[in-house]
Amino acid sequence: MTAPDFEDLLRALTPQVLGTLVRRYGRFEGCEDAVQEAVLAATVQWPSEGMPDNPHGWLVTVAARRLIDQLRRDRARRERESATAAEVVPPEVPDTDDTLVLLFLCCHPTLTAASRTALTLRAVGGLTTAEIARAFLVPEATMAARISRAKQRIRAAGSSFALPDGAEREERLRVVLHVLYLIFNEGYTATSGPELHRPDLAREAIRLTRTVHAQLPGDDEVTGLLALMLLTHARREARTTPAGDLVPLDEQDRKAWDRALIDEGVGLAEAALAGPTLGPYQLQAAIAATHADAATAEETNWPQVHALYLILERIAPNPMITLNRAIALAETDGPAAGLALLSALDGDGRMAGHHRLLSVRAHLLEKAGDPAGAHEHYRRAAKATASLAERRYLEARAARTGPRSG
């Protein structure tokens, strides 16, 4: 087994093993530490001694022993020698996958969005605290404190390790999907730092979403989110030049798109749309599939894209959706129509000074034949973004539309 395959196996097994221990012991924080120690032991022993016949069972046994040792030490310190024998017997290894239950726990409603994301990547994704800190460009100590607080909040809330029922289950599932969506988006277009994307985060989001889809194949929004991720990730190689500079969608070499991912994503998008209801991820997947279906940028079915954004805007109002609809409207009715729609966002406090609003307005002003206005907005957008790759792109656009010397 190659090193990447070995890492993928451990990453896939980590939430399953953690779920087994939490279900048995109900000590999320202690179980999570024990599983990480077991995974570390596997990375040391398996390459030299060979992989066990039952890797999952091996990890559960080792993690349970580490947890038991810690429980015994805790009891000794607290002078609780009368603990029940059930707490110190390694559990039977069940033939179940508790990854979905674990995701629900990590996305507990008492946690902030940032805490949910960090805890999901740590407990379910199997990333180390240092890896998560690097991905979000914060000090490791800051991320460690964030994860620790999240565990304490879950413990204080007294949450049981089980899937909620009825409406609560549906609501929590939407939170889980939103967290996975945020992880993917940060991986696909990093909000800050020198690189445009962080493929490790995007791949991890896809892996976790595949896990949810495997357990909930009949949920059309889960299917839609997976389709959206695959169709978007399929364009990754074409989004930057060899030097790391951003290439916009209409200038990308579509032969560099991953056709296998596109074919899978289109199939999932079609399956998601066949359901009785429409959700935001299904519609976004349909939009991505429409772009993927065009052999060239000029062949894009912009009326269909605009119609899908219009429906999406009605069922899930959001300024970013309106922003994207303005781009599609400009393609169907001209840049003046797109600019008129953008003006509706000027009073939205969430978009005040946002680089995306500035850059889209610059793009439409350029298409409308106003290079001076485009130059000013490109320049302001470049200053407003924390992504160095986006900043270089916007600065280049500003230079292209700026006054000519001489």
KOLGULO-369696 format. One record per residue (C-alpha): residue number from 0; residue in three letters; x, y, z. Coordinates in nm, 2 decimals, padded with zeros to 4 digits. Layout:
<recs>
i NUM	aa ala	c1 X	c2 Y	c3 Z
...
</recs>
This chain:
<recs>
i 0	aa met	c1 00.00	c2 00.00	c3 00.00
i 1	aa thr	c1 00.14	c2 00.34	c3 -00.10
i 2	aa ala	c1 00.18	c2 00.62	c3 00.15
i 3	aa pro	c1 -00.12	c2 00.82	c3 00.02
i 4	aa asp	c1 -00.34	c2 00.51	c3 00.03
i 5	aa phe	c1 -00.22	c2 00.44	c3 00.38
i 6	aa glu	c1 -00.31	c2 00.79	c3 00.49
i 7	aa asp	c1 -00.65	c2 00.78	c3 00.32
i 8	aa leu	c1 -00.73	c2 00.45	c3 00.50
i 9	aa leu	c1 -00.64	c2 00.59	c3 00.84
i 10	aa arg	c1 -00.84	c2 00.91	c3 00.77
i 11	aa ala	c1 -01.14	c2 00.70	c3 00.67
i 12	aa leu	c1 -01.11	c2 00.48	c3 00.98
i 13	aa thr	c1 -01.06	c2 00.76	c3 01.23
i 14	aa pro	c1 -01.42	c2 00.87	c3 01.26
i 15	aa gln	c1 -01.55	c2 00.51	c3 01.26
i 16	aa val	c1 -01.32	c2 00.42	c3 01.55
i 17	aa leu	c1 -01.40	c2 00.74	c3 01.74
i 18	aa gly	c1 -01.77	c2 00.67	c3 01.69
i 19	aa thr	c1 -01.73	c2 00.32	c3 01.84
i 20	aa leu	c1 -01.56	c2 00.45	c3 02.15
i 21	aa val	c1 -01.79	c2 00.75	c3 02.20
i 22	aa arg	c1 -02.09	c2 00.52	c3 02.17
i 23	aa arg	c1 -01.94	c2 00.28	c3 02.43
i 24	aa tyr	c1 -01.79	c2 00.53	c3 02.68
i 25	aa gly	c1 -01.97	c2 00.86	c3 02.62
i 26	aa arg	c1 -01.65	c2 01.06	c3 02.68
i 27	aa phe	c1 -01.60	c2 01.25	c3 02.36
i 28	aa glu	c1 -01.28	c2 01.44	c3 02.46
i 29	aa gly	c1 -01.10	c2 01.14	c3 02.61
i 30	aa cys	c1 -01.20	c2 00.91	c3 02.33
i 31	aa glu	c1 -01.08	c2 01.16	c3 02.07
i 32	aa asp	c1 -00.74	c2 01.18	c3 02.23
i 33	aa ala	c1 -00.72	c2 00.80	c3 02.26
i 34	aa val	c1 -00.81	c2 00.75	c3 01.89
i 35	aa gln	c1 -00.54	c2 01.00	c3 01.79
i 36	aa glu	c1 -00.28	c2 00.81	c3 01.99
i 37	aa ala	c1 -00.40	c2 00.48	c3 01.83
i 38	aa val	c1 -00.36	c2 00.64	c3 01.48
i 39	aa leu	c1 -00.01	c2 00.76	c3 01.57
i 40	aa ala	c1 00.08	c2 00.41	c3 01.68
i 41	aa ala	c1 -00.05	c2 00.27	c3 01.35
i 42	aa thr	c1 00.16	c2 00.51	c3 01.15
i 43	aa val	c1 00.47	c2 00.39	c3 01.34
i 44	aa gln	c1 00.40	c2 00.01	c3 01.36
i 45	aa trp	c1 00.21	c2 -00.08	c3 01.04
i 46	aa pro	c1 00.48	c2 00.03	c3 00.79
i 47	aa ser	c1 00.74	c2 -00.19	c3 00.96
i 48	aa glu	c1 00.53	c2 -00.47	c3 01.10
i 49	aa gly	c1 00.26	c2 -00.50	c3 00.83
i 50	aa met	c1 -00.10	c2 -00.40	c3 00.83
i 51	aa pro	c1 -00.33	c2 -00.61	c3 01.06
i 52	aa asp	c1 -00.60	c2 -00.82	c3 00.90
i 53	aa asn	c1 -00.86	c2 -00.60	c3 01.07
i 54	aa pro	c1 -00.73	c2 -00.25	c3 01.07
i 55	aa his	c1 -01.05	c2 -00.11	c3 01.22
i 56	aa gly	c1 -01.05	c2 -00.37	c3 01.50
i 57	aa trp	c1 -00.68	c2 -00.30	c3 01.57
i 58	aa leu	c1 -00.74	c2 00.07	c3 01.61
i 59	aa val	c1 -01.04	c2 00.02	c3 01.83
i 60	aa thr	c1 -00.86	c2 -00.22	c3 02.06
i 61	aa val	c1 -00.55	c2 00.01	c3 02.09
i 62	aa ala	c1 -00.76	c2 00.32	c3 02.14
i 63	aa ala	c1 -00.98	c2 00.15	c3 02.40
i 64	aa arg	c1 -00.67	c2 00.04	c3 02.59
i 65	aa arg	c1 -00.53	c2 00.39	c3 02.59
i 66	aa leu	c1 -00.86	c2 00.52	c3 02.71
i 67	aa ile	c1 -00.88	c2 00.25	c3 02.98
i 68	aa asp	c1 -00.53	c2 00.34	c3 03.10
i 69	aa gln	c1 -00.64	c2 00.70	c3 03.13
i 70	aa leu	c1 -00.95	c2 00.61	c3 03.31
i 71	aa arg	c1 -00.76	c2 00.41	c3 03.56
i 72	aa arg	c1 -00.51	c2 00.69	c3 03.62
i 73	aa asp	c1 -00.80	c2 00.93	c3 03.66
i 74	aa arg	c1 -00.97	c2 00.70	c3 03.91
i 75	aa ala	c1 -00.65	c2 00.67	c3 04.11
i 76	aa arg	c1 -00.62	c2 01.04	c3 04.13
i 77	aa arg	c1 -00.98	c2 01.08	c3 04.24
i 78	aa glu	c1 -00.95	c2 00.77	c3 04.46
i 79	aa arg	c1 -01.24	c2 00.60	c3 04.29
i 80	aa glu	c1 -01.13	c2 00.24	c3 04.30
i 81	aa ser	c1 -01.49	c2 00.12	c3 04.28
i 82	aa ala	c1 -01.56	c2 00.20	c3 03.92
i 83	aa thr	c1 -01.76	c2 -00.05	c3 03.73
i 84	aa ala	c1 -01.59	c2 -00.32	c3 03.54
i 85	aa ala	c1 -01.78	c2 -00.22	c3 03.23
i 86	aa glu	c1 -01.57	c2 00.09	c3 03.21
i 87	aa val	c1 -01.24	c2 -00.10	c3 03.19
i 88	aa val	c1 -01.33	c2 -00.37	c3 02.94
i 89	aa pro	c1 -01.24	c2 -00.31	c3 02.58
i 90	aa pro	c1 -01.57	c2 -00.30	c3 02.37
i 91	aa glu	c1 -01.67	c2 -00.54	c3 02.11
i 92	aa val	c1 -01.61	c2 -00.40	c3 01.77
i 93	aa pro	c1 -01.95	c2 -00.35	c3 01.61
i 94	aa asp	c1 -02.00	c2 -00.38	c3 01.23
i 95	aa thr	c1 -02.14	c2 -00.03	c3 01.21
i 96	aa asp	c1 -02.02	c2 00.31	c3 01.09
i 97	aa asp	c1 -02.10	c2 00.59	c3 01.33
i 98	aa thr	c1 -01.94	c2 00.86	c3 01.11
i 99	aa leu	c1 -02.28	c2 01.04	c3 01.05
i 100	aa val	c1 -02.36	c2 01.04	c3 01.42
i 101	aa leu	c1 -02.02	c2 01.18	c3 01.49
i 102	aa leu	c1 -02.07	c2 01.46	c3 01.23
i 103	aa phe	c1 -02.40	c2 01.55	c3 01.39
i 104	aa leu	c1 -02.22	c2 01.57	c3 01.73
i 105	aa cys	c1 -01.94	c2 01.79	c3 01.59
i 106	aa cys	c1 -02.20	c2 02.02	c3 01.43
i 107	aa his	c1 -02.39	c2 02.07	c3 01.76
i 108	aa pro	c1 -02.61	c2 02.38	c3 01.76
i 109	aa thr	c1 -02.44	c2 02.53	c3 02.06
i 110	aa leu	c1 -02.11	c2 02.57	c3 01.87
i 111	aa thr	c1 -02.01	c2 02.85	c3 01.64
i 112	aa ala	c1 -01.96	c2 02.79	c3 01.27
i 113	aa ala	c1 -01.58	c2 02.82	c3 01.32
i 114	aa ser	c1 -01.59	c2 02.57	c3 01.60
i 115	aa arg	c1 -01.80	c2 02.32	c3 01.41
i 116	aa thr	c1 -01.56	c2 02.34	c3 01.11
i 117	aa ala	c1 -01.25	c2 02.29	c3 01.33
i 118	aa leu	c1 -01.40	c2 02.01	c3 01.53
i 119	aa thr	c1 -01.53	c2 01.83	c3 01.22
i 120	aa leu	c1 -01.18	c2 01.84	c3 01.06
i 121	aa arg	c1 -01.02	c2 01.72	c3 01.38
i 122	aa ala	c1 -01.26	c2 01.45	c3 01.50
i 123	aa val	c1 -01.41	c2 01.33	c3 01.17
i 124	aa gly	c1 -01.15	c2 01.44	c3 00.91
i 125	aa gly	c1 -00.86	c2 01.31	c3 01.12
i 126	aa leu	c1 -00.65	c2 01.62	c3 01.06
i 127	aa thr	c1 -00.41	c2 01.73	c3 01.33
i 128	aa thr	c1 -00.46	c2 02.06	c3 01.51
i 129	aa ala	c1 -00.14	c2 02.19	c3 01.34
i 130	aa glu	c1 -00.28	c2 02.10	c3 00.99
i 131	aa ile	c1 -00.61	c2 02.27	c3 01.06
i 132	aa ala	c1 -00.43	c2 02.58	c3 01.20
i 133	aa arg	c1 -00.22	c2 02.60	c3 00.89
i 134	aa ala	c1 -00.52	c2 02.56	c3 00.66
i 135	aa phe	c1 -00.70	c2 02.86	c3 00.83
i 136	aa leu	c1 -00.38	c2 03.06	c3 00.89
i 137	aa val	c1 -00.41	c2 03.09	c3 01.26
i 138	aa pro	c1 -00.16	c2 02.99	c3 01.53
i 139	aa glu	c1 -00.17	c2 02.63	c3 01.64
i 140	aa ala	c1 -00.24	c2 02.74	c3 02.00
i 141	aa thr	c1 -00.54	c2 02.94	c3 01.89
i 142	aa met	c1 -00.68	c2 02.64	c3 01.70
i 143	aa ala	c1 -00.61	c2 02.40	c3 01.99
i 144	aa ala	c1 -00.81	c2 02.64	c3 02.22
i 145	aa arg	c1 -01.09	c2 02.66	c3 01.98
i 146	aa ile	c1 -01.12	c2 02.28	c3 01.95
i 147	aa ser	c1 -01.09	c2 02.24	c3 02.32
i 148	aa arg	c1 -01.37	c2 02.49	c3 02.39
i 149	aa ala	c1 -01.59	c2 02.31	c3 02.13
i 150	aa lys	c1 -01.55	c2 01.98	c3 02.32
i 151	aa gln	c1 -01.62	c2 02.14	c3 02.65
i 152	aa arg	c1 -01.94	c2 02.30	c3 02.51
i 153	aa ile	c1 -02.06	c2 01.96	c3 02.38
i 154	aa arg	c1 -01.99	c2 01.80	c3 02.72
i 155	aa ala	c1 -02.17	c2 02.08	c3 02.90
i 156	aa ala	c1 -02.47	c2 02.04	c3 02.67
i 157	aa gly	c1 -02.50	c2 01.68	c3 02.78
i 158	aa ser	c1 -02.55	c2 01.56	c3 02.42
i 159	aa ser	c1 -02.61	c2 01.19	c3 02.36
i 160	aa phe	c1 -02.43	c2 01.00	c3 02.09
i 161	aa ala	c1 -02.73	c2 00.93	c3 01.87
i 162	aa leu	c1 -02.90	c2 01.08	c3 01.57
i 163	aa pro	c1 -03.18	c2 01.32	c3 01.66
i 164	aa asp	c1 -03.53	c2 01.26	c3 01.54
i 165	aa gly	c1 -03.78	c2 01.43	c3 01.31
i 166	aa ala	c1 -03.74	c2 01.80	c3 01.25
i 167	aa glu	c1 -03.43	c2 01.83	c3 01.47
i 168	aa arg	c1 -03.26	c2 01.57	c3 01.26
i 169	aa glu	c1 -03.34	c2 01.76	c3 00.94
i 170	aa glu	c1 -03.22	c2 02.08	c3 01.08
i 171	aa arg	c1 -02.89	c2 01.93	c3 01.21
i 172	aa leu	c1 -02.83	c2 01.76	c3 00.88
i 173	aa arg	c1 -02.85	c2 02.10	c3 00.71
i 174	aa val	c1 -02.59	c2 02.23	c3 00.96
i 175	aa val	c1 -02.37	c2 01.94	c3 00.87
i 176	aa leu	c1 -02.40	c2 02.00	c3 00.50
i 177	aa his	c1 -02.33	c2 02.37	c3 00.56
i 178	aa val	c1 -02.01	c2 02.29	c3 00.75
i 179	aa leu	c1 -01.90	c2 02.06	c3 00.47
i 180	aa tyr	c1 -01.98	c2 02.33	c3 00.21
i 181	aa leu	c1 -01.77	c2 02.58	c3 00.41
i 182	aa ile	c1 -01.48	c2 02.34	c3 00.43
i 183	aa phe	c1 -01.49	c2 02.28	c3 00.05
i 184	aa asn	c1 -01.52	c2 02.65	c3 -00.03
i 185	aa glu	c1 -01.22	c2 02.73	c3 00.18
i 186	aa gly	c1 -01.03	c2 02.46	c3 00.00
i 187	aa tyr	c1 -01.15	c2 02.56	c3 -00.35
i 188	aa thr	c1 -01.09	c2 02.94	c3 -00.30
i 189	aa ala	c1 -00.89	c2 03.02	c3 00.01
i 190	aa thr	c1 -01.01	c2 03.34	c3 00.18
i 191	aa ser	c1 -00.65	c2 03.44	c3 00.25
i 192	aa gly	c1 -00.29	c2 03.35	c3 00.20
i 193	aa pro	c1 -00.06	c2 03.30	c3 -00.10
i 194	aa glu	c1 -00.24	c2 03.01	c3 -00.27
i 195	aa leu	c1 -00.57	c2 03.03	c3 -00.46
i 196	aa his	c1 -00.68	c2 02.69	c3 -00.33
i 197	aa arg	c1 -00.60	c2 02.43	c3 -00.07
i 198	aa pro	c1 -00.67	c2 02.10	c3 -00.24
i 199	aa asp	c1 -00.63	c2 01.90	c3 00.08
i 200	aa leu	c1 -00.93	c2 02.07	c3 00.24
i 201	aa ala	c1 -01.14	c2 02.04	c3 -00.08
i 202	aa arg	c1 -01.06	c2 01.67	c3 -00.11
i 203	aa glu	c1 -01.15	c2 01.62	c3 00.26
i 204	aa ala	c1 -01.48	c2 01.79	c3 00.22
i 205	aa ile	c1 -01.56	c2 01.56	c3 -00.08
i 206	aa arg	c1 -01.46	c2 01.25	c3 00.12
i 207	aa leu	c1 -01.68	c2 01.34	c3 00.41
i 208	aa thr	c1 -01.97	c2 01.43	c3 00.18
i 209	aa arg	c1 -01.93	c2 01.09	c3 00.01
i 210	aa thr	c1 -01.96	c2 00.93	c3 00.35
i 211	aa val	c1 -02.28	c2 01.12	c3 00.43
i 212	aa his	c1 -02.42	c2 01.03	c3 00.08
i 213	aa ala	c1 -02.34	c2 00.66	c3 00.13
i 214	aa gln	c1 -02.55	c2 00.67	c3 00.45
i 215	aa leu	c1 -02.82	c2 00.89	c3 00.32
i 216	aa pro	c1 -02.84	c2 00.81	c3 -00.06
i 217	aa gly	c1 -03.20	c2 00.92	c3 -00.08
i 218	aa asp	c1 -03.15	c2 01.27	c3 00.05
i 219	aa asp	c1 -03.15	c2 01.50	c3 -00.26
i 220	aa glu	c1 -02.97	c2 01.79	c3 -00.09
i 221	aa val	c1 -02.69	c2 01.56	c3 00.02
i 222	aa thr	c1 -02.67	c2 01.43	c3 -00.34
i 223	aa gly	c1 -02.68	c2 01.78	c3 -00.47
i 224	aa leu	c1 -02.40	c2 01.90	c3 -00.25
i 225	aa leu	c1 -02.17	c2 01.61	c3 -00.35
i 226	aa ala	c1 -02.25	c2 01.68	c3 -00.72
i 227	aa leu	c1 -02.17	c2 02.05	c3 -00.67
i 228	aa met	c1 -01.84	c2 01.97	c3 -00.51
i 229	aa leu	c1 -01.73	c2 01.72	c3 -00.78
i 230	aa leu	c1 -01.83	c2 01.95	c3 -01.07
i 231	aa thr	c1 -01.65	c2 02.25	c3 -00.91
i 232	aa his	c1 -01.34	c2 02.05	c3 -00.81
i 233	aa ala	c1 -01.32	c2 01.92	c3 -01.17
i 234	aa arg	c1 -01.21	c2 02.26	c3 -01.28
i 235	aa arg	c1 -00.92	c2 02.30	c3 -01.03
i 236	aa glu	c1 -00.63	c2 02.22	c3 -01.26
i 237	aa ala	c1 -00.75	c2 02.49	c3 -01.51
i 238	aa arg	c1 -00.80	c2 02.76	c3 -01.25
i 239	aa thr	c1 -00.44	c2 02.87	c3 -01.22
i 240	aa thr	c1 -00.14	c2 02.92	c3 -01.44
i 241	aa pro	c1 00.18	c2 02.73	c3 -01.37
i 242	aa ala	c1 00.29	c2 03.04	c3 -01.17
i 243	aa gly	c1 -00.02	c2 03.02	c3 -00.96
i 244	aa asp	c1 -00.21	c2 03.31	c3 -01.11
i 245	aa leu	c1 -00.59	c2 03.29	c3 -01.13
i 246	aa val	c1 -00.76	c2 03.20	c3 -01.46
i 247	aa pro	c1 -01.13	c2 03.31	c3 -01.48
i 248	aa leu	c1 -01.39	c2 03.06	c3 -01.59
i 249	aa asp	c1 -01.44	c2 03.20	c3 -01.94
i 250	aa glu	c1 -01.06	c2 03.18	c3 -02.01
i 251	aa gln	c1 -01.00	c2 02.83	c3 -01.87
i 252	aa asp	c1 -00.88	c2 02.54	c3 -02.09
i 253	aa arg	c1 -01.18	c2 02.31	c3 -02.06
i 254	aa lys	c1 -00.97	c2 02.02	c3 -02.19
i 255	aa ala	c1 -00.79	c2 02.04	c3 -01.85
i 256	aa trp	c1 -01.12	c2 01.98	c3 -01.66
i 257	aa asp	c1 -01.15	c2 01.64	c3 -01.50
i 258	aa arg	c1 -01.40	c2 01.46	c3 -01.72
i 259	aa ala	c1 -01.44	c2 01.16	c3 -01.48
i 260	aa leu	c1 -01.55	c2 01.40	c3 -01.20
i 261	aa ile	c1 -01.77	c2 01.59	c3 -01.44
i 262	aa asp	c1 -01.95	c2 01.28	c3 -01.55
i 263	aa glu	c1 -02.00	c2 01.16	c3 -01.20
i 264	aa gly	c1 -02.12	c2 01.51	c3 -01.09
i 265	aa val	c1 -02.36	c2 01.55	c3 -01.38
i 266	aa gly	c1 -02.51	c2 01.21	c3 -01.30
i 267	aa leu	c1 -02.56	c2 01.30	c3 -00.93
i 268	aa ala	c1 -02.70	c2 01.64	c3 -01.02
i 269	aa glu	c1 -02.96	c2 01.48	c3 -01.25
i 270	aa ala	c1 -03.05	c2 01.24	c3 -00.98
i 271	aa ala	c1 -03.08	c2 01.52	c3 -00.72
i 272	aa leu	c1 -03.31	c2 01.72	c3 -00.94
i 273	aa ala	c1 -03.54	c2 01.42	c3 -00.99
i 274	aa gly	c1 -03.67	c2 01.45	c3 -00.63
i 275	aa pro	c1 -04.00	c2 01.60	c3 -00.52
i 276	aa thr	c1 -03.84	c2 01.92	c3 -00.38
i 277	aa leu	c1 -03.57	c2 02.16	c3 -00.47
i 278	aa gly	c1 -03.30	c2 02.28	c3 -00.23
i 279	aa pro	c1 -03.01	c2 02.53	c3 -00.27
i 280	aa tyr	c1 -02.74	c2 02.26	c3 -00.32
i 281	aa gln	c1 -02.95	c2 02.09	c3 -00.59
i 282	aa leu	c1 -02.98	c2 02.42	c3 -00.78
i 283	aa gln	c1 -02.62	c2 02.51	c3 -00.74
i 284	aa ala	c1 -02.53	c2 02.17	c3 -00.87
i 285	aa ala	c1 -02.76	c2 02.22	c3 -01.17
i 286	aa ile	c1 -02.58	c2 02.55	c3 -01.24
i 287	aa ala	c1 -02.24	c2 02.39	c3 -01.22
i 288	aa ala	c1 -02.36	c2 02.11	c3 -01.45
i 289	aa thr	c1 -02.48	c2 02.37	c3 -01.71
i 290	aa his	c1 -02.13	c2 02.52	c3 -01.71
i 291	aa ala	c1 -01.97	c2 02.18	c3 -01.74
i 292	aa asp	c1 -02.20	c2 02.10	c3 -02.03
i 293	aa ala	c1 -02.06	c2 02.38	c3 -02.24
i 294	aa ala	c1 -01.76	c2 02.29	c3 -02.46
i 295	aa thr	c1 -01.66	c2 02.66	c3 -02.47
i 296	aa ala	c1 -01.75	c2 02.96	c3 -02.27
i 297	aa glu	c1 -01.94	c2 03.10	c3 -02.56
i 298	aa glu	c1 -02.17	c2 02.79	c3 -02.57
i 299	aa thr	c1 -02.28	c2 02.84	c3 -02.21
i 300	aa asn	c1 -02.66	c2 02.83	c3 -02.17
i 301	aa trp	c1 -02.67	c2 03.16	c3 -01.99
i 302	aa pro	c1 -03.06	c2 03.19	c3 -02.00
i 303	aa gln	c1 -03.07	c2 02.86	c3 -01.81
i 304	aa val	c1 -02.80	c2 02.97	c3 -01.56
i 305	aa his	c1 -02.99	c2 03.29	c3 -01.50
i 306	aa ala	c1 -03.32	c2 03.11	c3 -01.45
i 307	aa leu	c1 -03.16	c2 02.87	c3 -01.20
i 308	aa tyr	c1 -03.01	c2 03.16	c3 -01.01
i 309	aa leu	c1 -03.35	c2 03.33	c3 -01.00
i 310	aa ile	c1 -03.51	c2 03.02	c3 -00.85
i 311	aa leu	c1 -03.22	c2 02.99	c3 -00.60
i 312	aa glu	c1 -03.26	c2 03.35	c3 -00.50
i 313	aa arg	c1 -03.62	c2 03.30	c3 -00.43
i 314	aa ile	c1 -03.58	c2 02.99	c3 -00.21
i 315	aa ala	c1 -03.26	c2 03.09	c3 -00.04
i 316	aa pro	c1 -03.21	c2 03.47	c3 -00.05
i 317	aa asn	c1 -02.84	c2 03.56	c3 -00.02
i 318	aa pro	c1 -02.64	c2 03.86	c3 -00.15
i 319	aa met	c1 -02.38	c2 03.63	c3 -00.31
i 320	aa ile	c1 -02.66	c2 03.46	c3 -00.51
i 321	aa thr	c1 -02.78	c2 03.80	c3 -00.63
i 322	aa leu	c1 -02.42	c2 03.88	c3 -00.72
i 323	aa asn	c1 -02.39	c2 03.57	c3 -00.94
i 324	aa arg	c1 -02.73	c2 03.63	c3 -01.09
i 325	aa ala	c1 -02.61	c2 03.97	c3 -01.20
i 326	aa ile	c1 -02.33	c2 03.81	c3 -01.39
i 327	aa ala	c1 -02.57	c2 03.57	c3 -01.57
i 328	aa leu	c1 -02.81	c2 03.86	c3 -01.64
i 329	aa ala	c1 -02.54	c2 04.06	c3 -01.79
i 330	aa glu	c1 -02.47	c2 03.77	c3 -02.03
i 331	aa thr	c1 -02.83	c2 03.75	c3 -02.14
i 332	aa asp	c1 -02.95	c2 04.12	c3 -02.13
i 333	aa gly	c1 -02.63	c2 04.31	c3 -02.14
i 334	aa pro	c1 -02.39	c2 04.47	c3 -01.88
i 335	aa ala	c1 -02.63	c2 04.76	c3 -01.80
i 336	aa ala	c1 -02.89	c2 04.51	c3 -01.67
i 337	aa gly	c1 -02.63	c2 04.34	c3 -01.46
i 338	aa leu	c1 -02.51	c2 04.67	c3 -01.31
i 339	aa ala	c1 -02.87	c2 04.77	c3 -01.23
i 340	aa leu	c1 -02.91	c2 04.45	c3 -01.04
i 341	aa leu	c1 -02.58	c2 04.51	c3 -00.85
i 342	aa ser	c1 -02.71	c2 04.84	c3 -00.73
i 343	aa ala	c1 -02.97	c2 04.65	c3 -00.52
i 344	aa leu	c1 -02.67	c2 04.52	c3 -00.31
i 345	aa asp	c1 -02.52	c2 04.86	c3 -00.23
i 346	aa gly	c1 -02.74	c2 04.90	c3 00.08
i 347	aa asp	c1 -02.67	c2 04.55	c3 00.21
i 348	aa gly	c1 -02.43	c2 04.58	c3 00.50
i 349	aa arg	c1 -02.30	c2 04.23	c3 00.44
i 350	aa met	c1 -02.16	c2 04.34	c3 00.11
i 351	aa ala	c1 -02.02	c2 04.68	c3 00.21
i 352	aa gly	c1 -01.66	c2 04.69	c3 00.07
i 353	aa his	c1 -01.67	c2 04.32	c3 -00.02
i 354	aa his	c1 -01.41	c2 04.25	c3 -00.29
i 355	aa arg	c1 -01.65	c2 04.02	c3 -00.48
i 356	aa leu	c1 -01.90	c2 04.30	c3 -00.53
i 357	aa leu	c1 -01.63	c2 04.54	c3 -00.63
i 358	aa ser	c1 -01.47	c2 04.30	c3 -00.88
i 359	aa val	c1 -01.80	c2 04.20	c3 -01.04
i 360	aa arg	c1 -01.89	c2 04.57	c3 -01.08
i 361	aa ala	c1 -01.55	c2 04.63	c3 -01.23
i 362	aa his	c1 -01.60	c2 04.34	c3 -01.47
i 363	aa leu	c1 -01.94	c2 04.47	c3 -01.59
i 364	aa leu	c1 -01.82	c2 04.83	c3 -01.62
i 365	aa glu	c1 -01.54	c2 04.70	c3 -01.84
i 366	aa lys	c1 -01.79	c2 04.51	c3 -02.06
i 367	aa ala	c1 -02.00	c2 04.83	c3 -02.07
i 368	aa gly	c1 -01.71	c2 05.03	c3 -02.21
i 369	aa asp	c1 -01.62	c2 05.22	c3 -01.90
i 370	aa pro	c1 -01.25	c2 05.15	c3 -01.84
i 371	aa ala	c1 -01.20	c2 05.43	c3 -01.59
i 372	aa gly	c1 -01.48	c2 05.30	c3 -01.37
i 373	aa ala	c1 -01.35	c2 04.94	c3 -01.41
i 374	aa his	c1 -01.00	c2 05.05	c3 -01.32
i 375	aa glu	c1 -01.12	c2 05.22	c3 -01.00
i 376	aa his	c1 -01.32	c2 04.92	c3 -00.89
i 377	aa tyr	c1 -01.06	c2 04.66	c3 -00.98
i 378	aa arg	c1 -00.81	c2 04.86	c3 -00.78
i 379	aa arg	c1 -01.04	c2 04.88	c3 -00.47
i 380	aa ala	c1 -01.12	c2 04.51	c3 -00.50
i 381	aa ala	c1 -00.75	c2 04.42	c3 -00.50
i 382	aa lys	c1 -00.70	c2 04.61	c3 -00.18
i 383	aa ala	c1 -01.01	c2 04.45	c3 -00.02
i 384	aa thr	c1 -00.91	c2 04.08	c3 -00.07
i 385	aa ala	c1 -00.68	c2 03.89	c3 00.17
i 386	aa ser	c1 -00.61	c2 03.63	c3 -00.11
i 387	aa leu	c1 -00.27	c2 03.71	c3 -00.27
i 388	aa ala	c1 -00.37	c2 03.51	c3 -00.59
i 389	aa glu	c1 -00.69	c2 03.71	c3 -00.63
i 390	aa arg	c1 -00.51	c2 04.03	c3 -00.55
i 391	aa arg	c1 -00.25	c2 03.97	c3 -00.83
i 392	aa tyr	c1 -00.53	c2 03.89	c3 -01.07
i 393	aa leu	c1 -00.73	c2 04.21	c3 -00.98
i 394	aa glu	c1 -00.42	c2 04.43	c3 -00.99
i 395	aa ala	c1 -00.35	c2 04.29	c3 -01.34
i 396	aa arg	c1 -00.70	c2 04.38	c3 -01.45
i 397	aa ala	c1 -00.67	c2 04.73	c3 -01.30
i 398	aa ala	c1 -00.35	c2 04.78	c3 -01.49
i 399	aa arg	c1 -00.51	c2 04.66	c3 -01.81
i 400	aa thr	c1 -00.80	c2 04.91	c3 -01.78
i 401	aa gly	c1 -00.60	c2 05.20	c3 -01.63
i 402	aa pro	c1 -00.48	c2 05.51	c3 -01.82
i 403	aa arg	c1 -00.21	c2 05.45	c3 -02.08
i 404	aa ser	c1 00.12	c2 05.63	c3 -02.02
i 405	aa gly	c1 00.29	c2 05.83	c3 -02.30
</recs>
